[in-house]
Amino acid sequence: MTDTTEPVTNRSEIVFLYDAVDANPNGNPLSSANRPRIDPQTQQAIVTDVRLKRYLRDQLDDDGHGVYIRNVQDEGEQYTREKLLEDRLKEVDPDEYDLDEDDEAEQFREDVFGEYLDNSADVRYFGSTMSLDTDNEYANHLPDHFTGPVQFSPGKSMHAVSENEEYDSLTSVIATQEGKEQGGFDLDDHRIQYGLIRFHGLVDEHGAADTKLSTADVERLDTLCWRALKNQTISRSKIGQEPRLYCRVEYGEESFHLGGLDKDLTLDADESKPDEELRNVRDLAVDIDAFVQRLSGASEQIERVRVVASDVLQFTHEGELGGPGLLEGALDTAIGSDAVEVIDVYDEYPDTLPTSSDSDDAA
């Protein structure tokens, strides 16, 4: 991986699949008992982009990158936006500038802007709304919002899902065994039996300039998405989720991208069980014919494709059934083997971590 702070010049399109077994991938707080979000017409599970970004932010934070929007507590009290901002900007002391002088005031603005983005990895990716009081000493030196150059559409399962109501019975039995005084303790435990969830993302090279998104930041996504699903889905309702396919298509032509690549991945009906019988990743196969065909048609505009797939995910291509090797071979043929890079997540990710000095600055 090239560790560079050069600004992003190429647009990227991302396809990310992960699955959920007996889990609630994204509860709806407006429904009763925080039930899984399910499209009432298609019965597909829905996961908001906010939920995915939360996983990514939490992983950035765990890795030692500074993040602005995070779940932290200080001596039992939730951080305010002002406190979070001060943490990002503690190296910029207003008292060291004569803000009545135009040159020094301008330098202060530049230092605040640069320090904030350098120490806020999540803002470089996803943007933020500042929402600061006007009397905040930094408020007048930052825009009221940053538009994130990395955006994901809401994810949906590639098939209809079913809720597993058996968890209600299970928790009822446990509560009864532990004592009648606990009554209906934890009865509202709603999960889906299985869902293979499909996300589409885009990295806009023009918006990247506004948040100082670097080439290294974009390449970090190639391991961050995978590890975030591995490491940040460990709560009781979220466990059972695993990354299955990540693919980032980097285009070489300015302002060009195919769009909707996620929709070109479908379940192969002949190699997959019916929707109501799906229980784990071994019950299905992903048809990549349309996906490969579209990439082949745009091969002249594609700089490279970076891809990683789970060893247990099966694919079909031109009537053949196989694992990740089938996908990789099909991509090699479609766009050229020199342009296809297979990601080794756990070999590459240490290079995406901040250096010790960076960690000290972001802490």
URLINKA-V488114 format. One record per pair of residues at least 12 apart in sequence whose C-alpha atoms are under 10 Angstrom apart, sorted by the first residue. I is the first residue (numbers start at 1). J is the second residue. D is the distance in whole Angstrom. If there is no record, write none. Layout:
i j d
I J D
I J D
//
This chain:
i j d
1 216 8
1 219 7
1 220 9
1 343 10
1 347 10
1 348 7
1 349 9
1 351 7
1 352 8
2 215 8
2 216 7
2 219 8
2 351 9
2 352 9
3 214 10
3 215 8
3 216 5
3 217 9
3 219 9
3 220 9
3 351 7
3 352 7
4 214 7
4 215 6
4 216 5
4 217 9
4 219 10
5 212 9
5 213 8
5 214 5
5 215 6
5 216 6
5 217 8
6 212 9
6 213 9
6 214 5
6 215 6
6 216 8
6 217 10
7 205 9
7 208 7
7 209 7
7 211 10
7 212 7
7 213 6
7 214 4
7 215 6
7 216 9
7 217 9
7 218 10
8 203 9
8 204 9
8 205 6
8 206 8
8 207 9
8 208 6
8 209 8
8 212 8
8 213 6
8 214 5
8 215 5
8 216 9
8 217 9
8 218 8
9 204 9
9 205 5
9 206 8
9 208 8
9 209 9
9 213 10
9 214 9
9 215 8
9 251 10
9 252 9
9 253 9
9 254 8
9 255 10
10 203 8
10 204 8
10 205 6
10 206 9
10 208 10
10 215 9
10 250 7
10 251 6
10 252 6
10 253 7
10 254 7
10 255 8
10 256 9
10 257 10
10 302 10
10 303 9
11 149 10
11 202 8
11 203 6
11 204 5
11 205 5
11 206 8
11 208 10
11 218 10
11 249 8
11 250 6
11 251 6
11 252 8
11 253 8
11 254 7
11 255 7
11 256 7
11 257 7
11 302 10
11 303 10
12 150 9
12 201 8
12 202 6
12 203 5
12 204 7
12 205 8
12 218 9
12 247 10
12 248 6
12 249 5
12 250 4
12 251 6
12 252 9
12 255 10
12 256 9
12 257 7
12 258 10
12 302 9
12 303 10
12 304 10
12 305 9
13 150 10
13 151 10
13 152 10
13 200 8
13 201 6
13 202 5
13 203 6
13 204 9
13 247 8
13 248 6
13 249 5
13 250 7
13 251 8
13 256 10
13 257 7
13 258 8
13 259 7
13 260 9
13 261 8
13 262 9
13 305 10
14 150 10
14 151 10
14 152 9
14 199 8
14 200 6
14 201 5
14 202 6
14 203 8
14 221 10
14 222 9
14 246 7
14 247 6
14 248 4
14 249 6
14 250 9
14 259 10
14 260 9
14 261 8
14 262 8
14 305 10
14 306 10
14 307 10
15 152 9
15 198 7
15 199 6
15 200 5
15 201 6
15 202 9
15 245 8
15 246 6
15 247 5
15 248 6
15 249 8
15 260 9
15 261 7
15 262 5
15 263 9
15 265 9
15 307 9
16 152 10
16 155 9
16 197 8
16 198 6
16 199 5
16 200 7
16 201 8
16 225 8
16 226 9
16 243 8
16 244 8
16 245 6
16 246 5
16 247 6
16 248 9
16 262 8
16 307 10
16 308 10
16 309 10
17 155 9
17 156 10
17 157 9
17 158 9
17 196 7
17 197 6
17 198 5
17 199 6
17 200 9
17 226 10
17 242 9
17 243 6
17 244 5
17 245 5
17 246 6
17 247 9
17 262 9
17 265 10
17 309 9
18 155 10
18 157 9
18 195 8
18 196 6
18 197 5
18 198 7
18 199 9
18 225 10
18 226 9
18 229 8
18 241 7
18 242 5
18 243 4
18 244 5
18 245 7
18 246 9
18 281 10
18 310 10
19 157 8
19 158 10
19 194 7
19 195 5
19 196 4
19 197 6
19 198 9
19 229 10
19 240 8
19 241 5
19 242 6
19 243 7
19 244 7
19 245 10
19 280 8
19 281 8
20 157 10
20 191 9
20 192 8
20 193 8
20 194 6
20 195 5
20 196 7
20 197 8
20 233 10
20 238 8
20 239 8
20 240 5
20 241 4
20 242 7
20 243 9
20 279 9
20 280 8
20 281 9
21 191 9
21 192 7
21 193 6
21 194 5
21 195 7
21 196 9
21 238 9
21 239 8
21 240 5
21 241 6
21 242 9
21 278 10
21 279 7
21 280 6
21 281 9
22 163 9
22 164 7
22 167 9
22 190 9
22 191 6
22 192 5
22 193 5
22 194 6
22 195 9
22 237 8
22 238 9
22 239 8
22 240 6
22 241 9
22 279 8
22 280 9
23 36 9
23 163 9
23 164 9
23 189 10
23 190 8
23 191 5
23 192 6
23 193 7
23 194 8
23 195 9
23 233 10
23 235 10
23 236 8
23 237 5
23 238 5
23 239 6
23 240 6
23 241 7
24 36 5
24 37 9
24 45 9
24 47 10
24 163 9
24 164 10
24 189 9
24 190 7
24 191 5
24 192 6
24 193 9
24 194 10
24 195 10
24 236 9
24 237 5
24 238 6
24 239 9
24 240 9
24 241 9
25 37 8
25 45 8
25 46 8
25 47 7
25 48 10
25 51 9
25 52 10
25 191 8
25 192 8
25 194 10
25 195 9
25 197 9
25 233 9
25 237 8
25 238 6
25 239 9
25 240 9
25 241 8
26 38 9
26 45 9
26 46 7
26 47 5
26 48 7
26 50 10
26 51 7
26 52 9
26 191 10
26 237 9
26 238 8
27 46 9
27 47 8
27 48 10
27 51 10
27 190 9
27 191 9
27 237 9
27 238 10
28 46 10
28 47 10
28 48 10
32 188 8
32 190 10
33 186 10
33 187 9
33 188 5
33 189 7
33 190 8
34 188 8
34 189 9
34 190 8
34 191 10
35 163 9
35 188 8
35 189 8
35 190 6
35 191 7
35 192 9
36 163 8
36 189 10
36 190 7
36 191 6
36 192 7
37 156 10
37 191 10
37 192 10
38 156 9
38 157 9
38 160 9
38 161 8
38 162 9
38 163 9
38 192 9
39 156 9
39 157 10
39 160 9
39 161 10
41 160 10
42 159 8
42 160 6
42 161 9
43 156 10
43 157 9
43 159 8
43 160 5
43 161 6
43 162 8
43 163 10
44 155 10
44 156 6
44 157 5
44 158 7
44 159 6
44 160 4
44 161 6
44 162 9
44 195 8
44 196 10
44 197 9
45 155 8
45 156 5
45 157 5
45 158 9
45 159 8
45 160 7
45 161 6
45 162 9
45 163 10
45 192 8
45 194 9
45 195 7
45 196 9
45 197 8
45 198 10
46 154 7
46 155 6
46 156 5
46 157 7
46 195 10
46 197 8
46 198 9
47 153 9
47 154 6
47 155 5
47 156 6
47 157 8
47 197 8
47 198 9
47 199 9
48 152 9
48 153 8
48 154 5
48 155 6
48 156 9
48 199 10
49 151 8
49 152 6
49 153 6
49 154 5
49 155 7
49 199 9
49 200 10
49 201 9
50 126 10
50 151 10
50 152 9
50 153 10
50 154 8
51 154 9
51 155 10
52 152 8
52 153 10
52 154 9
52 155 9
52 199 9
52 225 9
52 228 9
52 229 9
53 122 9
53 125 10
53 126 8
53 150 10
53 151 9
53 152 8
53 225 9
53 228 10
54 69 9
54 70 8
54 71 10
54 122 10
54 228 9
54 232 9
55 224 9
55 225 8
55 227 9
55 228 6
55 229 7
55 230 10
55 231 9
55 232 6
55 233 8
56 122 8
56 125 10
56 221 9
56 224 7
56 225 7
56 226 9
56 227 9
56 228 6
56 229 8
56 231 10
56 232 8
57 69 8
57 70 7
57 71 10
57 121 8
57 122 6
57 123 10
57 125 10
57 126 9
57 224 10
57 228 9
57 232 10
58 70 7
58 71 8
58 122 9
58 228 8
58 231 9
58 232 7
59 224 7
59 225 9
59 227 8
59 228 5
59 229 9
59 230 10
59 231 7
59 232 7
60 120 10
60 121 7
60 122 8
60 220 10
60 224 8
60 228 8
60 353 9
61 120 10
61 121 9
61 122 9
61 362 10
61 363 10
62 228 10
62 231 10
62 232 10
63 224 10
63 349 10
63 350 9
63 352 9
63 353 6
63 354 8
63 359 9
64 353 7
64 354 7
64 355 9
64 356 9
64 358 9
64 359 6
64 360 9
64 362 7
64 363 7
65 118 10
65 119 7
65 120 7
65 121 6
65 122 9
65 352 10
65 353 7
65 354 6
65 355 10
65 358 8
65 359 7
65 360 10
65 361 9
65 362 6
65 363 8
66 87 9
66 88 7
66 116 9
66 117 9
66 118 8
66 119 5
66 120 5
66 121 6
66 122 8
66 123 10
66 354 9
66 358 9
66 359 8
66 360 10
66 361 8
66 362 5
66 363 7
67 84 9
67 85 10
67 87 10
67 88 8
67 116 10
67 117 9
67 118 10
67 119 7
67 120 4
67 121 5
67 122 5
67 123 7
67 124 9
67 362 8
67 363 10
68 81 8
68 83 10
68 84 6
68 85 7
68 86 10
68 87 9
68 88 7
68 116 9
68 117 9
68 119 8
68 120 5
68 121 8
68 122 7
68 123 7
68 127 10
68 128 8
68 130 10
69 81 8
69 84 8
69 85 9
69 120 9
69 121 10
69 122 7
69 123 8
69 127 10
69 128 8
69 129 10
70 84 9
70 122 9
72 84 9
80 132 10
81 129 10
81 130 8
81 131 8
81 132 7
81 133 10
82 130 9
82 131 9
82 132 7
82 133 8
82 136 8
82 137 10
82 138 9
82 139 9
85 116 8
85 119 10
85 120 9
85 130 9
85 132 9
85 136 10
85 138 8
85 139 10
86 116 9
86 136 10
86 137 10
86 138 9
87 116 9
87 119 9
87 361 10
87 362 8
87 363 8
88 112 9
88 115 7
88 116 6
88 117 8
88 118 9
88 119 6
88 120 7
88 361 9
88 362 7
88 363 8
89 111 9
89 112 7
89 113 9
89 114 9
89 115 6
89 116 6
89 117 10
89 118 10
89 119 8
89 120 10
89 138 9
89 361 10
89 362 9
90 112 10
90 115 9
90 116 10
90 361 9
90 362 9
90 363 10
91 111 9
91 112 9
91 115 8
91 116 10
91 361 8
91 362 10
92 108 8
92 111 7
92 112 7
92 115 8
92 116 9
92 138 10
93 108 9
93 111 10
93 112 9
93 137 10
94 108 7
94 112 9
94 137 8
94 138 8
96 108 9
105 141 9
106 141 9
108 138 9
108 141 8
109 138 8
109 140 9
109 141 5
109 142 7
110 141 8
110 142 9
111 141 9
112 138 7
112 139 10
112 141 7
112 142 7
113 138 9
113 141 7
113 142 6
113 143 9
113 211 9
114 142 10
114 211 9
114 212 9
115 361 10
115 362 10
116 142 9
116 211 10
116 362 10
117 146 10
117 210 10
117 211 7
117 212 7
117 213 9
118 211 9
118 212 8
118 213 9
118 358 9
118 361 9
118 362 8
119 358 9
119 359 9
119 361 7
119 362 5
119 363 9
120 211 10
120 362 8
121 211 9
121 212 10
121 213 9
121 217 8
121 362 10
122 148 9
122 150 10
122 211 10
122 213 10
122 217 10
123 145 10
123 146 7
123 147 8
123 148 7
123 149 9
123 150 10
123 211 7
123 212 9
123 213 9
124 146 8
124 147 9
124 148 7
124 149 8
124 150 8
124 207 10
124 208 8
124 209 9
124 210 8
124 211 5
124 212 6
124 213 5
124 214 8
124 217 8
125 146 10
125 147 9
125 148 5
125 149 6
125 150 5
125 151 8
125 203 9
125 207 10
125 208 8
125 211 8
125 212 9
125 213 7
125 214 10
125 217 8
125 218 8
125 221 10
126 146 8
126 147 7
126 148 4
126 149 6
126 150 6
126 151 7
126 152 9
126 203 10
126 208 10
126 211 9
126 213 10
127 145 7
127 146 5
127 147 5
127 148 4
127 149 7
127 150 8
127 151 9
127 207 10
127 208 10
127 210 9
127 211 7
128 143 10
128 144 9
128 145 6
128 146 5
128 147 7
128 148 7
129 143 9
129 144 6
129 145 4
129 146 6
129 147 8
130 142 8
130 143 8
130 144 5
130 145 5
130 146 8
131 143 10
131 144 7
131 145 8
132 144 8
146 207 9
146 210 7
146 211 7
147 207 7
147 208 9
147 210 8
147 211 8
148 203 9
148 204 9
148 207 7
148 208 8
148 210 9
148 211 7
148 213 9
149 202 8
149 203 6
149 204 5
149 205 7
149 206 8
149 207 5
149 208 5
149 209 9
149 210 8
149 211 8
149 212 10
149 213 8
150 201 7
150 202 6
150 203 5
150 204 7
150 205 9
150 207 9
150 208 8
150 213 9
150 218 9
150 221 10
151 200 9
151 201 6
151 202 6
151 203 7
151 204 8
152 199 7
152 200 6
152 201 4
152 202 7
152 203 9
153 198 10
153 199 7
153 200 6
153 201 6
153 202 9
153 260 10
154 197 10
154 198 9
154 199 7
154 200 8
154 201 9
155 196 10
155 197 6
155 198 5
155 199 5
155 200 7
155 201 10
155 262 10
156 195 9
156 196 8
156 197 5
156 198 6
156 199 7
156 200 10
157 194 9
157 195 6
157 196 5
157 197 4
157 198 6
157 199 9
158 195 7
158 196 6
158 197 6
158 198 6
158 262 10
158 263 9
158 265 9
158 266 7
158 267 7
158 275 9
158 286 10
159 194 10
159 195 7
159 196 7
159 197 9
159 198 10
159 266 9
159 267 8
159 274 9
159 275 6
159 276 9
159 278 9
160 194 9
160 195 8
160 196 10
160 274 9
160 275 6
160 276 7
160 278 10
161 192 7
161 193 7
161 194 6
161 195 6
161 196 9
161 275 7
161 276 7
161 277 9
161 278 8
161 279 10
162 191 8
162 192 6
162 193 6
162 194 7
162 195 9
162 275 9
162 276 7
162 277 9
162 278 9
163 190 7
163 191 6
163 192 4
163 193 6
163 194 9
164 189 9
164 190 7
164 191 6
164 192 5
164 193 5
164 194 9
165 188 9
165 189 8
165 190 6
165 191 7
165 192 9
165 193 9
166 189 9
166 190 9
166 191 9
166 193 10
167 186 10
167 187 8
167 188 8
167 189 6
167 190 7
167 191 8
168 184 9
168 185 10
168 186 8
168 187 5
168 188 6
168 189 6
168 190 7
168 191 10
169 187 8
169 189 10
170 186 10
170 187 8
170 189 9
171 184 8
171 185 7
171 186 6
171 187 6
171 188 9
171 189 8
172 184 6
172 185 7
172 186 8
172 187 6
172 188 10
173 187 10
174 186 10
174 187 10
175 187 9
189 236 10
189 237 8
190 237 9
191 237 8
191 238 9
192 279 10
193 276 9
193 277 9
193 278 8
193 279 6
193 280 9
194 240 9
194 241 10
194 275 9
194 276 9
194 277 9
194 278 6
194 279 5
194 280 6
194 281 9
195 241 9
195 275 9
195 278 8
195 279 8
195 280 8
195 281 9
196 241 9
196 242 10
196 243 10
196 244 9
196 267 10
196 278 10
196 280 9
196 281 8
196 284 9
197 241 10
197 243 10
197 244 9
198 244 10
198 245 9
198 262 7
198 263 8
198 265 9
198 266 10
199 246 10
199 260 10
199 261 10
199 262 7
199 263 9
200 247 10
200 248 10
200 259 9
200 260 7
200 261 7
200 262 6
200 263 9
201 248 9
201 259 9
201 260 9
201 261 9
201 262 9
202 248 9
202 249 10
202 250 10
202 257 9
202 259 9
202 260 10
203 218 8
203 248 10
203 250 9
203 257 10
204 254 10
204 255 8
204 256 10
204 257 10
205 254 8
205 255 8
206 254 9
206 255 8
216 351 10
216 352 7
217 352 8
218 248 10
219 248 9
219 306 9
219 348 10
219 349 10
219 352 8
220 348 9
220 349 7
220 350 10
220 351 9
220 352 6
220 353 9
221 246 10
221 248 9
221 349 10
221 352 9
222 246 8
222 247 8
222 248 7
222 306 7
222 307 8
222 308 9
222 343 7
222 344 9
222 345 8
222 348 9
222 349 9
222 352 10
223 246 9
223 308 9
223 343 8
223 344 8
223 345 5
223 346 8
223 347 10
223 348 7
223 349 6
223 350 10
223 352 8
224 345 9
224 349 8
224 352 9
225 243 8
225 246 8
225 345 10
226 242 8
226 243 6
226 244 8
226 245 8
226 246 7
226 308 9
226 309 10
226 345 7
226 346 10
227 242 9
227 243 8
227 345 8
227 346 9
227 349 9
228 242 10
228 243 9
229 241 7
229 242 6
229 243 6
229 244 10
230 242 6
230 243 7
242 281 10
242 310 9
243 308 10
243 309 8
243 310 7
244 281 9
244 308 8
244 309 6
244 310 5
244 311 8
244 312 8
244 313 7
244 314 10
245 307 8
245 308 6
245 309 4
245 310 6
245 311 10
245 313 8
245 324 9
246 306 8
246 307 6
246 308 5
246 309 6
246 310 9
246 343 9
247 261 10
247 262 10
247 305 7
247 306 6
247 307 4
247 308 7
247 309 8
247 341 10
247 342 9
247 343 9
248 304 8
248 305 6
248 306 5
248 307 6
248 308 9
248 341 10
249 261 9
249 295 9
249 302 7
249 303 8
249 304 6
249 305 5
249 306 7
249 307 9
249 339 10
249 340 9
250 301 9
250 302 6
250 303 6
250 304 5
250 305 6
250 306 8
250 339 10
251 298 9
251 299 9
251 300 9
251 301 6
251 302 4
251 303 5
251 304 7
251 305 9
252 299 10
252 300 8
252 301 6
252 302 5
252 303 5
252 304 8
253 300 9
253 301 6
253 302 8
253 303 8
254 301 9
256 298 10
256 301 8
256 302 9
257 298 9
257 301 8
257 302 9
258 294 8
258 295 8
258 297 10
258 298 8
258 301 10
258 302 10
260 291 10
261 290 9
261 291 7
261 292 10
261 294 8
261 295 9
262 291 8
263 290 9
263 291 8
264 287 8
264 288 7
264 289 8
264 290 5
264 291 5
264 292 8
264 293 9
264 294 8
265 286 6
265 287 6
265 288 6
265 289 8
265 290 7
265 291 6
265 292 9
265 315 10
266 285 9
266 286 6
266 287 5
266 288 7
266 289 9
266 290 9
266 291 9
266 315 10
267 284 7
267 285 6
267 286 5
267 287 6
267 288 9
267 315 9
267 316 9
268 284 7
268 285 6
268 286 6
268 287 5
268 288 9
268 314 10
268 315 8
268 316 7
268 317 10
268 319 10
268 321 10
269 284 8
269 285 8
269 286 9
269 287 9
270 284 9
270 285 9
270 316 10
271 283 8
271 284 6
271 285 6
271 286 9
271 287 9
271 314 9
271 315 9
271 316 8
271 321 8
272 284 4
272 285 6
272 286 8
272 314 10
273 285 9
281 310 10
281 312 7
281 313 6
281 314 8
282 312 7
282 313 7
282 314 8
283 313 10
283 314 9
284 313 8
284 314 7
284 315 9
285 312 10
285 313 7
285 314 5
285 315 5
285 316 7
285 321 8
285 322 9
285 323 9
286 313 8
286 314 6
286 315 5
286 316 6
286 317 9
286 321 9
286 322 10
286 323 10
286 327 10
287 314 9
287 315 6
287 316 5
287 317 6
287 318 9
287 319 9
287 320 10
287 321 9
287 327 10
288 315 7
288 316 6
288 317 6
288 318 9
288 326 10
288 327 8
288 330 9
288 331 10
289 315 10
289 316 8
289 317 5
289 318 7
289 319 9
289 327 10
289 330 9
290 317 9
291 317 10
291 330 10
291 331 9
292 317 9
292 327 9
292 330 7
292 331 6
292 332 10
292 333 9
292 334 7
292 335 9
293 330 9
293 331 9
293 334 7
293 335 10
294 334 9
295 331 8
295 334 7
295 335 7
296 330 10
296 331 8
296 332 10
296 333 8
296 334 5
296 335 6
296 336 9
297 334 8
297 335 9
298 334 9
298 335 8
299 334 7
299 335 5
299 336 8
299 339 9
300 335 8
301 335 10
302 335 8
302 339 8
303 335 9
303 338 10
303 339 7
303 340 9
304 335 8
304 336 9
304 337 9
304 338 8
304 339 4
304 340 6
304 341 7
305 331 8
305 332 10
305 335 9
305 336 10
305 337 10
305 338 10
305 339 6
305 340 5
305 341 6
305 342 8
305 343 10
306 339 8
306 340 6
306 341 5
306 342 6
306 343 6
307 324 10
307 327 9
307 328 8
307 331 10
307 340 8
307 341 6
307 342 5
307 343 6
307 344 9
308 324 8
308 327 10
308 328 9
308 341 9
308 342 6
308 343 5
308 344 7
308 345 8
309 323 8
309 324 6
309 325 9
309 327 9
309 328 9
309 342 9
309 343 9
309 344 10
310 323 8
310 324 7
311 323 7
311 324 6
311 325 9
312 324 8
314 326 9
314 327 9
315 327 7
317 330 8
318 330 10
324 342 10
328 340 8
328 341 9
328 342 8
//
